[in-house]
Amino acid sequence: MKLKFKLAAGAITLAGAGVLAISLFSYFLIQRARDNELKTKGVVLCQQFIHHQADAIQRRDETKLLKGFLDLMNDRDVISGEVVDNDGKVIAHSDINLAGQNHKKILDLALQFPDGIFHDSGEQVLDLISLAKSQNPEAFMLGSPNAMGAVRIGLSKKSNIYFMRNIRHGMIALAAIVIIGAFILSFSFAVLISRPMAALTAAIEEIAGGNLDSRVDIHSSDEIGQVGKAFNKMANELRLTQRQLLQANAELESRLKELAKTNVALEETQDKVVRSERLAAIGQLASGVGHELRNPLAAIRNAVYYIREAVQDTPTAKADPTLMEILGLAENEIKNSNNIISDLLDFSRVVKLAPYPTDVHELLGELQTVLDIPANVVLSKQFAGQLPQATIDPQRMRQVFLNLATNAIQAMPKGGQLSISTRLDPPVNGYPSQIVVAFKDTGEGIRPENMKKLFEPLFTTKAKGTGLGLAISQGFVQAHGGKITVESQPGKGCCFEVHFPLGGDNGG
């Protein structure tokens, strides 16, 4: 139940109880006063009757007594009357049919209460019984020397009943008016209390929901107004605290980001330092090893060539074909060793370019003459229209293209498709136009954990390989002011793109 209904119900209960108590108390007081008034009136009338009719009572003058009763009954509150003698016999009665009957009970009550007694004869009749005393001391009456008999006057309570009924109806109407008024006043008062309380409750719920801008609009100076002011003050302090916390949190996040950037920069710097030192060491080692191996390898190559020339037409070679196969295998391994030595020397040297205008499509067309393409690999080309010539070192860029195409073919041992495409990207954000050459295969792709290591020297996933091919290719492309990017989906293949500007960047 809402507060306003509780207050209204409480006020109605209190008002009803108060009105009921006051009404009952007033009702009984009024009823008692009316009864006393009726009794007083009866006593006066009875005494007047006895005083005026004393002689008739003593002489048993029924006619005069009856006339006295009729005069007495002109009063609306008197409805009957009778006089009994000392024997209890009715001398006179307002109802002449009852004259002569024995009403000794009335005489007994009068003798028992000589000053008079009231006796209820019904709901609407009150009897006053009084002893009629003689003024003559010589009169003889049974049981009392001056008693002439007893007088009973019947008083009607109808007027009192009607009066009290009207009083009761008036009190009921007054109680209804008071209760209705109490309800209206209490409900209005309850609304005055519950409305700001409801607003306060709604504001508290909004604050609990996170809306710290919620306020209550209570301007009264009573306790509820003080609660509203205290709530608004609390909400302002909460809002201020929240802003301070948000500001502190933002500052902390900013510092954490700066710290993270600093850590990343520090890690990158450390990586660069370590990488530079490692590359320098690898370069020195590669240069020394390359020079030390190239001369003996040249001697071995010359020896194998001399043996081939010496035995190829001899009966021994014809009798044993395996001899020539072994010599061919030795020549291939010498060639591979020379390539490794060339990679080592290329990696150890500072890249120097000899750029001049070159047709990139023509350079790519030469790949087919040097690529060893297996039968299960399909080569497709999607060249852009007429590309402008690029100022590049064709020998270095041919080596890059050959390395990427060879890697793509080796990534498809079970066969697949190698797509070589070109395009011209327009200038962007001040950067010049760039030629992009893409090598896309349908091999197994590159694992995500290996993507960051692709261009590191000596990193390879091949059973045979130095791990220098991509590092050397990246160095050549960067010397042209370009870059190599790679995208890969494990199980679906990968795509290497070579980006370089038309004008080149003559780094050497």
N, C-alpha and C positions, 0 to 999 in steps of 0.2 A: 504494500500500500504506500502511495506517495505521501510525502510529508504534509502537504496541504490538506489532504483528506484526514490524516491522523490528527492534525491540529483542530480541524473542523469538528471531527467526531468527539475529541476531548472537550472542546468548548461546549458543544451541544449537551454532552453528558453532564458537565458541571452546571450549565445553565438549567437543564432539566431538573437535576437533583435539587438545586437551590430553589427554583420556582416551586417544585413539589413540596419541599419542606416548609417554605414560607406560606404557601397556599393552605396546606393542611393546618398549620399552626393558626393562621388567620381564620380559617373556616371554623375551627373548634372554638376560638375565642368569640367569634360573632355568634355562633350557635349558642354558646353558653350565655352570652349577654341577652340574646333574644329569649331564651328560656327563663332567665332571671326576671326579665321585664314582664313576661307573661305571668310568672308566679306572683310578682309584686302587684301586678294589676288584679290578679285573682284575690289576693289577700285583702286589698283595699275594697274591692266589690263585695267580698264576703262580709267584712266587718261592717260596711255600710248597710248591707241587707239585714244583718242581725240587729244593728242599732235601730233601723227604721221599722223592722218587723218584730221587735221583741214582744210587744203586747199581743200581736196576732199569734206568735208562736206559743205564748203562755196560754192563750185562750183557745188554741187549736182552731183558729179561724182559717179554714182551708181556702175560702174565697179570696180573702185579702192576701193570703200567702201566694196563691196562684197568680193574682194580679201583680204582686211584687216580682214574681219570677218572670212574668211576661215583660214587665218594664226592664228587668235586668237583662233579658235576652235581646233587648234592642241593641245591646253591644254585640258586634259581630264575633267577638271572641268567646261569648257565653252561648252554649248550645243546650244546656239542661240545668236543672236544679231540683232539689228535694229537701224536705224537712222531716226528720223522724223524731218521735217522742222518746221518753225514757225507757219505753218497752221495745224500742226498735221498730215500731209501727210507723209507716209512712203517713204523715199528716197531710202533706201537700206535695205534689210532683208536677213538673212541667208537662209531663205526659199523664193526663188525668186517669188513664187506664191503669196506672201503676199505684194510684192512691189506695191506702189501706193495706198494702202488702207489708210483709215483715222484712226490714233491712237492718237487722240487729248488728250486722257486721260493720255498718257505718257508725253506729253508736259506739261499738267497742273500740273502733279506731279513734273516735273523737275523745272517748274517756281516757284512752291510752296516751293520746297526744293532745291535751286540752288546748295547746296553743296553735293547733292546726297541723295538718299533714297533707302532702301531695301524693296522689296515687294514680299511676298510669292505668287507665281502663282500656287502652288500645293504642294503635299506632298514631291515631290522630286526636285522642281525647286525653286530657289531664284533669283529674278530679282533685278539688280542694275540699277537704273535710275538716270542719271546725266545730268546736263545742259551743252551743248557744247557752250563755249564762244569763241568769235573771238578775235584775238590779234590785229585786225585793228579797232581803235576807230571810223573810219568813216563808218564801216559796219552798215547797217540798219537791225534791227530785231524787230519784233513786241513785244512790252512790255519791251524790254531790248535793250539798244543801242549796246551791244556787244554779244547778244545771237544769235547763228546760228541755234539752234534746240536742240533736246534732243537725248541722246544715252541710249539704254537699252541693258544690257548684261545679258543673262540667265545663271545662275550658277547651276550646278548639285549638289544635296545633296546626291547622291548615295554613293559616297566614304565615306562621313561622316556617312551615315546610316549603311553601311557595317561595317565601323570601330566600331561604337557604338554597333552594333549587336555582333561583336566579343568581345568587352569589356564586354557587358552584359553576354554573354555566359561564358566568363572567370570569371566574378564575381560570377555567379551562381555556377560554378565549385569550385571556391575558397570558397564560402559560404558552399557548401556541404562538402568540405574537412574540413573546420573549424568546422562545426557542428559535423561531424563524429569524428574528433579528440577530440572535446569537450566532445562528448558522451563517447569515450573510456577513456579519462583522468578522466572525472567526475565519470564514473562508477568504474574505478580502485580506485579512491580516496574514492568513496562511500563504496566500498568493504573494503578498509583499515579501514574505520570508523565503518561500520556496523558489520564486523566480530568480533572485540572485544566487540562491544555493544551486539551482539547476545550471545557471551560467557558470558558476564556480566549478561545478562537477564537470561540465563540458570542457572548460579550459584545462582542468587537471588531466582529463583524458587526452586532450591534444598534446599537452606537455609530455605525458607518458608515451605518446606515439611519436615524439621527436620534434614536434612543432613548438620550438621555444619562443616563437613570436606571438603566441596566443596570450591575450590579456582579458581581464574581466572589467566590464563597465559598470562599476558600483560606486555611487557618489554619496551614499548616506553616511552619516556621522556616528551611527550606532555600532554595535559589536560586529554586525555583518559587514558594514562598510570597512571596519578596521581589518577584518579577515581578508576582504578583497584587496585592500591596500598592501597588506602583508604578502598576499599571493603575488600581486604584480611586482612587488619589490623582489621576491624570491625568483620570479621568472626573469626579471632583468639581470639579476646576479647570475642565474644559470646561463642566460644568453651570453653575458660578458665572459663567463668562464669558458663556455663552449668556443667562443671566438678566440680566446687566448689559447685554448688547447689546439684549435685548428691551425692557428698561426704558428704555434710551437711545433705542431706536427708537420706543417708545410716546411718550416725551417729545417726540421730534422730530416725530412725527405730530401730537401734540396742538398743538405750537407752529405747525406748518404749517397745521393747521385753523384755529387762532386767527388766524394771519396771513391765511389765505384769507378768513375771516369779516371781518377788519378791512379787507382789500382790497375785498371785496364791499360792505361798509358805506360805505367811502370812495367807491367808484364810484357807489353809489346816492346818497350825499350830493352828490357832484359832479354826477350826472345831475339830481338834484332842484334843485340851485342853478342849473345851466344851463337846465333846463326852466322853473324859476320866472322866471329872467331873460328867457328867450325868450317865455314866456307873457305876462309883463308888457309886453314890447316889442310883441308881437302884439296884446295887449289895447289898448294905447295907440293903435297904428296902426289897429286895427279900429274903435275908438271914433271916432277922428278921421275916418277914411274914411267910416264909416257916416253920421255927421252931415253930412259935406260932400256926400255923394251923395244923401241922402234928399230934400232940398229940390229940387234940379234934377230928380230922378226924379219927384217929385210934379207938377212943372210939366209934364213931358213926358206923364205919364199924363193930366192934365187936358186937354192939347192934343189928344191922340189921341181922348179921349172927345168933345171938342167937334167934331172933324172927323167922327167917326162919326155923331154926331147931325145934323150939318149936311148930310151927303152921302148918308145911307143911303136916303132916299126920292127922290133926284134922278134924272133920266134918265141922268146920267153913271154913277152907281153901278149902275143897272140895265143900262146898255150894257156896262159893264166889271166883271164880278163879282170880278175879281182885286183890285180896289181894296179891297173889304171884307175879303178874305182877308189882305191885307197889313196892314190895320188890326188884324185879330184876332191876327195873328202879333206885331205890335208890343205889343199889350196883354199877351199871354202872356210875352213877354220882359221887359216892365216888371214883371209879377208875379214872375217868377223873380229879377229883380234885387232886388226888394223882399225876397224871401225870403233872398237872400244877405246883404243889409244887416241883416236881422233876426238872422241867425246871427252876423254880426260883432258886433252890439250885445249879443246874448245872451252871447257868449263873453267880451266885455270887461267885463261887469257882474258884480258880486258877486251870487251866487244868493240871492234872497229868496223864501221860500215863503209861500203862503197856504193852509195845510192845513185840511181839514175832512173829516169822515167821507164816504167815497166808495165807491160800488159799482163794483168793478173790472170785473166782467162787463159792466155797463152802459156803462162807459167804453170797453171794447174793442168793444162793439157799434156804437158811433158811428163806428168806423174805416171801416166799409163805405160810409158816406155820403161820405167824403172821399178814400178810396183810389181810385186809377185802376188797376183790375185788368184786365189784358189778357184776351182771350178764351182764350188758351192756358195761363192760370194758374188752377189750381183752389184755392179757399180752403176749408180745413176747420178746424173748431173742436172741441177736446176740453177742455171746461171742467169743472173740479171741481164737486162738488155746490153747496150753498149756502155761498159764501164769506162770512165776516164782513166788514163794511165796514172799510176801511183809512183811517187818518187821513193823507191825502196832499194835495198840491196837484194837483188834477185837470188844470189847464191844462198844467203842466209835465210831468206823467206822460203826458198825451195826446200831447204833442209827442214824448216818448221813444218811445211805442208806434208813432206814425205814422212816425217816422224809421226804426225797425227794420223795420217792415212794408214800407216803401218800398224800403229797401236789399235786402230779401229778394226782392221782385218784380223789381228791376233786376238781381239776380244770376241770373235765369232768363230771358234774352232769347229762348230757344227754347221756353219754356214749362216747366211743372212744377207742383209742388204746394207751397202755403204752408200750414203747419199752425200754428195758434195754440192753445196749451194753457195751463191754469192748474192749480196745486195749492197745498196748504197744508202747509208743513213744520212739524213740531212743534218745541218748544224743544229746544235741544241745548247742553250745557255752559254753562248760564246765559244763553244767547242766547234772545231771545223768538221766538215763532212768526213765520214769514215767509211772505208770499205770493210765489209764483214764477210769472212769466209767460214762456212760451217761444215763440220765433219760429223755426220750422224750415223750411228750404227744401231743394229738390233740385237746386240749381245746381251750379256748378263747384267750389265750396268756396274756401277761402283757403289760399294757399301757406304752408308752415311758416315761411319767412323773414319773412313779413308779419304773423304773429300778434302779435308784440310791439309792432308799430307801429300797430295798429288804432286805439288811443285817443289817438294823438299828434295835436295840432292840425296842420292843413294836409296830413295824409297821406291820399292817396286813390289808388285804382286805377281810378277811373272817368275816362272821357274828359271828362265835365263834372261838376264838383263842387268844393266848397271844401275838403273834408277836415276840416270842423268838426262835422259832424252827430254822429258817435260821441263826440267829445270833449265836446260840449255835453250829450249824453244821459248820459254817464258822470257829468258834474258834477251834473246834476239828481238822478240816482239816489243819488249819494253824499250829496247834501244831505238826502235822506230817510233816511240811515243804511243805505243798501243798496249793492248792487254789480251790475255786469253781467259775466257770464261767457260765454265762447264756446268751442264745440267744433267742429272742422271736419275733414272727410275730403276731401282733394282729389279732385274728380271725382264726389263723392257728396253734396255740400252741406254746410251748416253750421247750427248752432243757437245762437242768442243767448238767454240767460236773464236776466231782470230779477228780482233778489231785493230785497225791501224789507219791513221789519217792519210789523206791523199798526198799531202805535201811531205809527209815523213817528218821525222825529228832526227836530224843527222847527228846522232850521238857520237860519231867518230868521224 
